[in-house]
C-alpha cells in the first residue's frame, strides 16, 4: 500500500517534523506542502534539515483540490484555522489528522469557551490517543490529535483514574515543557536571553489544555473530573516532563502500582513503564512516552512522572501513529527511530 500524504501548515515545527518523519515512512508518498506563509519557497528553505530529503515547494492551499489529491491530509495550523477548511478536505475524499485543538472536544461549546467560535461543529472526530481509542481511530475519517500536555498527563494517570484507585477530586499536575512547544514564531517569552537561564510558570490556572485533560480523565473515570494543572516553560528545546501528585484511596506501594501500569500498558508499542523515574532525554527524538511511579512510606501519596517529546508523541509522531491505524498498517511504521541521548 502507498499512501499519498499532504501537510497544510508546512512552515511550523509540527509541519517540519511531519515531513522529517514521513520522508522515511516506507508506505507514504509525500505529494504536497501547503501554507499561506512562505508560499513559493522550497521546503528546505524553511526547514534546512530536509534539504535533499523532501523535494517539495510550499504552495498556497486549494483545499478542494488537496482533498481529492491526497489520501491523508495533516492539518498543522494554529487553533481556529483548520475548522474553516477541514470539511472541504473530507468532501474531497481525504482522511484528515488535525494537529490543532479544533476537534478535540466532544462538546464544541467547551472549545468555544477556551478558543473561538467553532465554524464546523457538525463534524465529529475521534480523539487520537491510540492507547485509549485504537479501535475507534481505525475506522475514523477525522482524527483530532491530542495536545502535548494532555498526552503526557492522560497516559501518566490513566491506570489509576480508570480503576478509581485515587482520590479523583485531588489530582495535581505539574508539567514542564521545552520552548518548541510555543511554536516557530519568535516572541519575548521564548527569546533565548529571557528564557535560557529561567523557569517560568504560565497560565497557571487557565491553560487551554486543562479542559482537554479534564475531558479525557472524566471519560476514563466515568464521572466528572477537574484536575489542577499548571504548566512551566523550561530552557530546553524538546520535551515535556509531567509530575502528577495523587492520593490513594487505600494504601498502595510501588510494587503494586508498577504491576498495575505494566498490565495496563502491556503490548503498547510506545508506552514504556520504568522501574525508575523517566527523564526527558530518555525519549527526546522519539514517539515514546515513559512513565514511572513512586509512593511515600505510608502508601498514601503517589507521584507519577511521564515524559514525551512534545513535537513527536506530543504532535507529529502521534499524528503518524494515528494515520497508520486509519489505513490499517502497523502503527509503528515510520516511527521506529530510537530516542536521542545525550
ZAFIKOL-608876 format. One line per field, with one value per residue: x, y, z of N, C-alpha, C in turn. Coordinates in steps of 0.1 Angstrom, whole numbers, plus 5000, padded with zeros to 4 digits. Layout:
N
n_X: [X	...]
n_Y: [Y	...]
n_Z: [Z	...]
ca_X: [X	...]
ca_Y: [Y	...]
ca_Z: [Z	...]
c_X: [X	...]
c_Y: [Y	...]
c_Z: [Z	...]
//
This chain:
342
n_X: [5008	5005	5004	4992	5002	4996	5006	4992	5001	5028	5050	5056	5069	5057	5048	5072	5083	5065	5071	5098	5096	5078	5092	5108	5090	5080	5056	5045	5039	5049	5030	5024	5030	5018	5010	5000	5019	5052	5047	5056	5083	5110	5107	5129	5141	5127	5128	5158	5170	5158	5168	5175	5161	5134	5117	5100	5079	5066	5032	5003	4973	4947	4919	4899	4910	4932	4920	4911	4934	4951	4955	4956	4955	4974	4967	4983	4980	4975	4953	4918	4919	4919	4893	4879	4884	4886	4861	4860	4882	4875	4852	4864	4874	4896	4912	4917	4940	4940	4961	4956	4936	4910	4891	4891	4874	4846	4823	4815	4809	4825	4850	4846	4845	4871	4886	4878	4848	4833	4835	4827	4811	4795	4810	4824	4850	4874	4891	4926	4943	4960	4965	4942	4920	4922	4906	4885	4899	4908	4887	4882	4875	4882	4906	4913	4942	4958	4966	5000	5006	4982	4986	5009	5000	4975	4982	5000	4983	4961	4959	4954	4932	4912	4908	4897	4914	4925	4920	4898	4891	4913	4937	4968	4987	5018	5035	5062	5077	5096	5109	5101	5075	5060	5058	5069	5070	5088	5092	5089	5087	5099	5124	5158	5177	5159	5148	5167	5181	5162	5131	5097	5065	5033	5000	4987	4964	4947	4953	4947	4949	4941	4911	4910	4925	4909	4885	4893	4902	4879	4863	4876	4872	4845	4830	4827	4857	4880	4911	4940	4960	4991	5013	5048	5075	5106	5142	5149	5148	5132	5107	5086	5081	5060	5048	5029	5007	4989	4965	4961	4932	4933	4960	4988	5016	5048	5054	5029	5017	5034	5030	5003	5005	5021	5006	4984	4995	5005	5018	5017	5032	5044	5045	5064	5069	5087	5110	5124	5124	5114	5133	5136	5155	5155	5135	5136	5133	5119	5089	5081	5064	5075	5069	5070	5067	5064	5060	5049	5061	5039	5022	5002	5005	5010	5033	5035	5054	5057	5071	5075	5085	5076	5071	5069	5057	5039	5028	5036	5046	5027	5005	5012	5012	4985	4976	4987	4971	4946	4948	4952	4977	5008	5011	5035	5050	5074	5081	5101	5124	5150	5152	5171	5201	5230]
n_Y: [4988	5022	5053	5085	5116	5148	5180	5206	5237	5239	5253	5254	5241	5216	5209	5207	5185	5165	5162	5154	5129	5115	5114	5091	5071	5040	5035	5058	5084	5116	5143	5170	5202	5227	5261	5294	5312	5316	5306	5295	5291	5268	5238	5232	5256	5267	5246	5237	5212	5194	5194	5179	5157	5160	5169	5193	5222	5248	5256	5277	5268	5250	5239	5221	5208	5196	5178	5159	5150	5138	5110	5112	5140	5161	5185	5211	5236	5268	5270	5272	5276	5253	5243	5258	5248	5220	5206	5207	5192	5167	5163	5160	5135	5128	5115	5129	5142	5162	5185	5206	5222	5221	5200	5185	5185	5169	5184	5211	5236	5237	5240	5265	5281	5283	5289	5299	5309	5281	5269	5246	5228	5206	5184	5154	5141	5115	5112	5113	5094	5067	5046	5045	5048	5031	5013	5029	5048	5034	5032	5058	5089	5114	5125	5139	5150	5147	5173	5183	5185	5172	5146	5136	5138	5123	5097	5092	5091	5074	5045	5046	5064	5052	5029	5039	5043	5063	5095	5111	5138	5152	5157	5166	5183	5190	5204	5205	5221	5222	5249	5247	5241	5264	5271	5281	5308	5337	5352	5372	5356	5332	5341	5337	5351	5357	5334	5314	5310	5304	5296	5294	5297	5296	5307	5296	5286	5286	5274	5263	5236	5223	5219	5199	5178	5173	5164	5140	5125	5124	5108	5084	5078	5078	5097	5132	5150	5174	5183	5197	5217	5229	5245	5249	5267	5257	5259	5241	5226	5205	5184	5172	5170	5156	5159	5142	5144	5123	5108	5080	5059	5038	5024	5021	5006	5008	4984	4972	4993	4996	4971	4973	4993	4981	4960	4974	4988	4967	4953	4977	4998	5022	5031	5031	5015	5023	5012	5030	5066	5085	5105	5134	5132	5105	5100	5120	5130	5108	5087	5078	5074	5076	5063	5065	5057	5066	5060	5072	5066	5057	5048	5064	5088	5091	5096	5102	5102	5113	5114	5129	5135	5166	5174	5151	5124	5141	5155	5154	5128	5112	5118	5105	5079	5077	5080	5056	5037	5044	5036	5009	4998	4987	5003	5013	5019	5038	5051	5041	5051	5053	5070	5100	5103	5114]
n_Z: [5000	4991	5005	4998	5009	5023	5037	5055	5067	5066	5074	5101	5133	5139	5113	5100	5114	5107	5079	5081	5095	5078	5055	5056	5058	5049	5035	5025	5002	4997	4987	4988	5001	5020	5027	5036	5045	5034	5009	4977	4983	4984	5003	5019	5024	5045	5063	5068	5075	5059	5034	5003	5011	5011	4984	4978	4970	4989	4986	4981	4996	4979	4990	4981	4960	4972	4989	4971	4959	4978	4999	5027	5048	5068	5091	5103	5115	5132	5161	5155	5128	5111	5112	5094	5069	5069	5064	5035	5028	5036	5021	4996	4998	5012	5042	5074	5097	5123	5138	5155	5181	5172	5169	5192	5214	5228	5231	5213	5224	5247	5235	5224	5246	5254	5232	5202	5183	5169	5136	5122	5137	5134	5126	5137	5155	5161	5191	5191	5207	5207	5226	5241	5224	5201	5185	5176	5162	5140	5123	5116	5098	5104	5126	5158	5168	5200	5224	5235	5263	5274	5263	5277	5304	5305	5297	5318	5340	5335	5342	5370	5373	5358	5372	5396	5418	5432	5449	5432	5432	5438	5420	5410	5386	5376	5351	5328	5300	5270	5249	5222	5222	5221	5195	5161	5156	5165	5198	5228	5251	5244	5236	5236	5255	5275	5284	5285	5309	5328	5346	5341	5352	5337	5326	5349	5361	5340	5316	5282	5277	5300	5302	5282	5293	5315	5302	5291	5313	5327	5311	5313	5340	5342	5354	5363	5363	5375	5372	5387	5371	5361	5339	5330	5315	5304	5300	5277	5244	5233	5246	5273	5307	5330	5362	5384	5412	5432	5454	5472	5476	5493	5511	5489	5474	5458	5443	5437	5423	5401	5389	5382	5362	5343	5335	5324	5302	5287	5259	5245	5220	5223	5249	5277	5307	5335	5360	5374	5377	5348	5324	5304	5283	5278	5260	5240	5206	5198	5195	5220	5252	5284	5316	5351	5386	5421	5456	5488	5522	5536	5517	5508	5493	5459	5433	5400	5372	5339	5306	5274	5240	5230	5203	5189	5201	5213	5192	5160	5156	5169	5153	5130	5139	5143	5117	5106	5118	5108	5082	5083	5087	5103	5134	5142	5120	5103	5126	5141	5150	5174	5207	5212	5229	5244]
ca_X: [5000	5012	4995	4996	5000	4999	5006	4988	5008	5042	5061	5058	5077	5049	5048	5086	5085	5058	5079	5110	5093	5072	5102	5114	5079	5080	5043	5040	5044	5045	5025	5020	5034	5009	5009	5000	5032	5063	5043	5066	5096	5113	5105	5142	5144	5121	5134	5170	5174	5152	5175	5179	5153	5120	5118	5087	5078	5054	5022	4991	4964	4934	4915	4891	4920	4941	4912	4910	4948	4958	4947	4955	4960	4977	4965	4992	4977	4971	4940	4908	4921	4916	4879	4874	4886	4886	4850	4863	4891	4867	4843	4872	4877	4908	4912	4923	4945	4942	4970	4952	4926	4897	4881	4895	4864	4833	4812	4820	4808	4837	4860	4843	4848	4885	4893	4870	4836	4835	4828	4822	4808	4788	4820	4828	4863	4879	4903	4937	4952	4959	4964	4928	4909	4927	4896	4878	4908	4909	4875	4879	4878	4888	4911	4918	4955	4958	4976	5012	5004	4973	4992	5017	4992	4965	4989	5005	4973	4950	4956	4949	4919	4902	4905	4892	4923	4930	4910	4896	4889	4925	4947	4977	4996	5028	5042	5073	5078	5106	5104	5095	5060	5054	5057	5081	5071	5096	5085	5096	5087	5109	5137	5168	5182	5149	5143	5178	5185	5150	5120	5086	5051	5024	4986	4988	4951	4938	4958	4937	4950	4934	4898	4912	4929	4897	4876	4898	4902	4864	4858	4882	4866	4830	4824	4834	4870	4887	4924	4947	4971	4999	5025	5060	5084	5120	5152	5153	5141	5122	5104	5077	5081	5048	5049	5015	5005	4976	4963	4955	4920	4937	4975	4993	5030	5053	5053	5016	5014	5041	5023	4991	5009	5027	4994	4975	5001	5011	5017	5017	5045	5051	5045	5073	5068	5100	5111	5129	5116	5119	5139	5133	5164	5152	5125	5137	5135	5112	5075	5078	5061	5080	5061	5075	5059	5070	5050	5055	5063	5026	5014	4990	5007	5016	5039	5036	5062	5057	5079	5074	5090	5064	5070	5067	5045	5030	5023	5037	5047	5014	4997	5016	5007	4971	4975	4989	4959	4935	4950	4953	4991	5014	5011	5048	5057	5079	5083	5109	5137	5152	5154	5184	5207	5227]
ca_Y: [5000	5035	5064	5098	5125	5162	5187	5220	5242	5233	5262	5253	5230	5203	5206	5202	5172	5156	5159	5146	5115	5109	5112	5078	5062	5031	5034	5071	5093	5130	5149	5184	5210	5239	5272	5308	5317	5310	5301	5297	5288	5253	5234	5232	5270	5269	5235	5233	5199	5185	5196	5166	5146	5162	5178	5199	5236	5252	5262	5282	5257	5249	5228	5211	5200	5188	5167	5149	5146	5131	5100	5117	5154	5165	5200	5216	5250	5273	5268	5280	5277	5240	5241	5265	5241	5205	5200	5206	5181	5154	5162	5155	5121	5126	5114	5141	5142	5176	5187	5217	5218	5224	5189	5176	5185	5163	5194	5223	5247	5238	5246	5279	5288	5284	5293	5309	5303	5269	5271	5233	5220	5193	5174	5147	5135	5106	5117	5105	5088	5053	5037	5045	5048	5024	5007	5040	5055	5026	5035	5073	5098	5126	5123	5150	5147	5153	5182	5177	5183	5161	5133	5131	5137	5113	5084	5090	5089	5065	5033	5049	5070	5042	5020	5047	5039	5075	5105	5118	5152	5159	5154	5178	5180	5200	5200	5214	5219	5229	5261	5244	5240	5277	5272	5286	5323	5342	5361	5376	5345	5322	5347	5330	5358	5358	5321	5305	5306	5308	5287	5303	5292	5304	5302	5286	5280	5288	5269	5257	5221	5219	5213	5187	5168	5170	5157	5126	5118	5122	5096	5072	5076	5076	5108	5145	5153	5186	5182	5210	5216	5241	5243	5257	5268	5255	5262	5231	5228	5195	5175	5175	5162	5159	5153	5142	5140	5118	5103	5067	5057	5029	5023	5014	5007	5008	4971	4970	5003	4992	4959	4978	5001	4972	4953	4983	4991	4955	4953	4990	4999	5035	5035	5022	5017	5022	5010	5043	5078	5088	5118	5139	5127	5091	5100	5130	5125	5096	5086	5071	5081	5069	5065	5059	5060	5065	5061	5076	5055	5052	5043	5073	5098	5086	5105	5097	5111	5109	5122	5127	5146	5173	5175	5138	5118	5152	5162	5148	5113	5106	5120	5095	5067	5077	5077	5042	5029	5047	5029	4995	4992	4986	5016	5018	5022	5052	5057	5032	5058	5053	5083	5106	5106	5126]
ca_Z: [5000	4992	5010	4994	5021	5022	5050	5055	5078	5063	5079	5116	5138	5137	5099	5097	5119	5098	5067	5085	5098	5067	5044	5057	5060	5037	5028	5022	4992	5000	4974	4989	5013	5018	5037	5031	5048	5027	4996	4966	4988	4986	5017	5026	5028	5058	5072	5062	5077	5049	5021	4997	5016	5007	4972	4976	4972	4996	4978	4987	4996	4973	4998	4974	4952	4981	4994	4960	4955	4989	5008	5040	5049	5081	5092	5114	5115	5145	5166	5149	5113	5104	5112	5083	5056	5070	5056	5021	5026	5038	5009	4985	4999	5021	5056	5080	5111	5127	5150	5163	5191	5167	5170	5203	5224	5225	5231	5207	5233	5255	5226	5222	5259	5256	5220	5194	5178	5160	5123	5116	5149	5130	5123	5149	5153	5171	5199	5186	5217	5203	5237	5246	5213	5189	5176	5170	5152	5128	5114	5116	5087	5110	5140	5165	5175	5213	5228	5241	5278	5277	5260	5289	5316	5305	5297	5331	5350	5330	5350	5384	5372	5353	5383	5407	5429	5438	5451	5419	5434	5441	5411	5408	5375	5374	5339	5323	5286	5263	5242	5209	5224	5218	5180	5154	5156	5176	5207	5240	5260	5240	5233	5244	5266	5286	5288	5286	5323	5336	5346	5342	5353	5329	5326	5360	5364	5329	5303	5274	5278	5312	5299	5274	5303	5323	5294	5289	5326	5331	5304	5319	5353	5342	5362	5360	5370	5373	5377	5390	5361	5359	5331	5331	5304	5309	5289	5267	5232	5231	5257	5284	5319	5338	5376	5389	5426	5435	5468	5472	5484	5503	5509	5477	5474	5444	5435	5432	5413	5388	5382	5376	5350	5334	5329	5317	5290	5281	5244	5238	5214	5226	5263	5285	5322	5340	5375	5380	5371	5335	5321	5290	5273	5275	5249	5230	5193	5196	5198	5232	5264	5295	5328	5363	5398	5434	5466	5501	5531	5541	5506	5506	5483	5448	5424	5387	5363	5325	5297	5260	5231	5226	5189	5183	5207	5216	5180	5147	5157	5173	5142	5120	5145	5140	5102	5103	5123	5099	5069	5086	5087	5116	5139	5144	5107	5102	5139	5148	5154	5189	5212	5211	5242	5251]
c_X: [5009	5002	5000	4993	5004	4999	5002	4993	5022	5053	5064	5066	5070	5049	5062	5088	5077	5066	5092	5107	5087	5081	5108	5103	5078	5067	5037	5047	5040	5042	5022	5025	5027	5010	5008	5013	5042	5059	5053	5080	5098	5112	5118	5147	5139	5126	5147	5175	5168	5158	5179	5171	5138	5120	5104	5088	5065	5044	5010	4980	4951	4928	4907	4900	4928	4933	4910	4923	4955	4949	4945	4961	4962	4975	4972	4992	4974	4956	4930	4909	4916	4901	4872	4874	4886	4873	4853	4873	4884	4858	4851	4876	4889	4904	4920	4928	4948	4950	4966	4942	4912	4887	4884	4884	4851	4822	4819	4819	4819	4849	4858	4846	4863	4893	4884	4857	4839	4828	4824	4819	4801	4797	4824	4841	4865	4891	4915	4947	4951	4958	4951	4918	4914	4916	4888	4886	4908	4898	4872	4883	4885	4893	4917	4931	4955	4968	4988	5010	4994	4978	5000	5009	4982	4971	4995	4995	4962	4948	4950	4935	4909	4898	4899	4901	4928	4918	4909	4893	4901	4937	4955	4987	5005	5037	5052	5076	5090	5100	5098	5080	5053	5053	5070	5082	5079	5088	5093	5097	5097	5122	5148	5174	5172	5145	5155	5183	5174	5140	5108	5073	5042	5010	4984	4975	4942	4943	4948	4938	4943	4920	4900	4916	4916	4887	4880	4898	4888	4859	4864	4876	4851	4823	4832	4846	4875	4900	4930	4960	4978	5011	5036	5068	5098	5129	5157	5144	5130	5119	5094	5080	5069	5049	5035	5014	4991	4976	4955	4942	4923	4952	4979	5008	5035	5052	5040	5012	5021	5034	5010	4994	5014	5016	4986	4981	5009	5008	5017	5031	5052	5049	5054	5072	5081	5100	5117	5121	5122	5125	5136	5142	5164	5143	5127	5140	5128	5097	5071	5072	5066	5072	5068	5067	5068	5058	5056	5055	5050	5017	5002	4992	5015	5021	5041	5044	5061	5065	5076	5082	5077	5061	5067	5055	5035	5024	5025	5038	5034	5004	5000	5011	4992	4968	4976	4977	4948	4936	4953	4967	4997	5016	5025	5056	5061	5083	5093	5122	5139	5154	5169	5189	5222	5221]
c_Y: [5012	5046	5077	5108	5139	5169	5201	5226	5238	5241	5260	5242	5216	5199	5200	5188	5161	5152	5151	5132	5108	5106	5098	5067	5053	5031	5047	5078	5107	5137	5164	5190	5224	5248	5285	5315	5309	5303	5304	5293	5272	5250	5235	5246	5272	5258	5230	5219	5189	5186	5182	5155	5148	5173	5184	5215	5239	5260	5267	5271	5259	5237	5217	5202	5191	5176	5156	5143	5137	5121	5105	5131	5156	5180	5204	5231	5255	5270	5277	5282	5265	5239	5248	5257	5226	5199	5198	5194	5168	5152	5157	5141	5118	5123	5125	5138	5156	5177	5198	5212	5218	5213	5180	5175	5178	5173	5207	5236	5249	5244	5261	5287	5291	5289	5303	5302	5292	5271	5258	5224	5207	5182	5167	5139	5124	5112	5107	5100	5073	5043	5036	5043	5041	5020	5018	5047	5047	5028	5049	5079	5110	5123	5136	5146	5154	5164	5175	5174	5172	5147	5127	5129	5125	5099	5082	5086	5078	5053	5036	5055	5060	5032	5026	5044	5051	5085	5113	5133	5160	5153	5166	5174	5192	5196	5210	5211	5227	5240	5258	5243	5253	5280	5280	5301	5328	5352	5363	5364	5335	5328	5342	5338	5359	5344	5311	5301	5309	5296	5296	5295	5301	5298	5292	5280	5281	5282	5261	5241	5215	5212	5200	5176	5164	5161	5142	5118	5115	5110	5083	5068	5073	5087	5121	5146	5166	5185	5196	5210	5230	5238	5253	5256	5266	5256	5250	5233	5218	5188	5181	5165	5166	5151	5154	5136	5136	5111	5091	5066	5047	5027	5015	5017	5004	4995	4969	4980	5000	4980	4964	4985	4991	4964	4962	4986	4979	4955	4966	4993	5012	5040	5025	5025	5013	5019	5022	5054	5082	5102	5121	5133	5111	5090	5110	5124	5112	5097	5080	5080	5071	5073	5058	5064	5058	5066	5065	5064	5049	5047	5052	5083	5090	5097	5098	5107	5105	5119	5119	5138	5153	5175	5162	5131	5129	5159	5152	5133	5106	5107	5109	5081	5066	5074	5062	5034	5032	5039	5014	4989	4993	5000	5022	5021	5036	5058	5049	5038	5058	5067	5087	5109	5104	5136]
c_Z: [5000	4995	5005	5005	5018	5036	5048	5068	5078	5070	5093	5120	5136	5122	5095	5102	5111	5086	5071	5087	5086	5055	5044	5060	5048	5029	5024	5011	4994	4987	4976	5002	5011	5030	5030	5033	5040	5014	4985	4970	4988	5001	5025	5030	5042	5068	5065	5064	5067	5035	5015	5002	5012	4996	4969	4977	4979	4987	4986	4986	4988	4980	4991	4966	4961	4986	4984	4957	4965	4995	5022	5040	5064	5082	5105	5114	5130	5149	5159	5134	5106	5102	5100	5070	5057	5063	5042	5019	5027	5026	4997	4986	5008	5035	5062	5094	5114	5139	5159	5173	5186	5169	5182	5213	5219	5223	5225	5215	5243	5248	5226	5235	5260	5244	5212	5190	5168	5147	5116	5128	5146	5128	5137	5146	5164	5178	5196	5196	5215	5215	5243	5236	5200	5180	5169	5160	5139	5118	5112	5102	5092	5124	5145	5173	5189	5214	5235	5256	5281	5274	5272	5301	5316	5305	5311	5341	5347	5339	5364	5383	5368	5364	5396	5420	5437	5440	5438	5420	5437	5433	5407	5397	5373	5362	5334	5308	5280	5254	5228	5210	5221	5203	5174	5154	5168	5185	5220	5250	5257	5235	5242	5256	5278	5291	5290	5299	5332	5336	5349	5342	5345	5329	5337	5364	5352	5316	5296	5274	5290	5310	5291	5283	5311	5315	5294	5302	5331	5324	5309	5332	5353	5350	5359	5369	5366	5380	5379	5382	5360	5350	5334	5319	5310	5297	5282	5255	5231	5245	5267	5295	5328	5351	5382	5403	5428	5449	5468	5481	5495	5501	5497	5477	5460	5436	5430	5421	5400	5381	5375	5362	5339	5327	5320	5303	5283	5266	5237	5233	5219	5240	5270	5299	5328	5355	5382	5373	5358	5334	5307	5280	5271	5263	5238	5216	5189	5198	5211	5243	5275	5308	5340	5375	5411	5444	5479	5510	5536	5530	5503	5495	5472	5439	5411	5378	5349	5316	5283	5253	5226	5212	5182	5189	5211	5204	5168	5147	5160	5161	5131	5126	5142	5125	5099	5107	5113	5086	5071	5085	5101	5121	5141	5131	5106	5115	5147	5153	5169	5194	5211	5225	5240	5241]
//
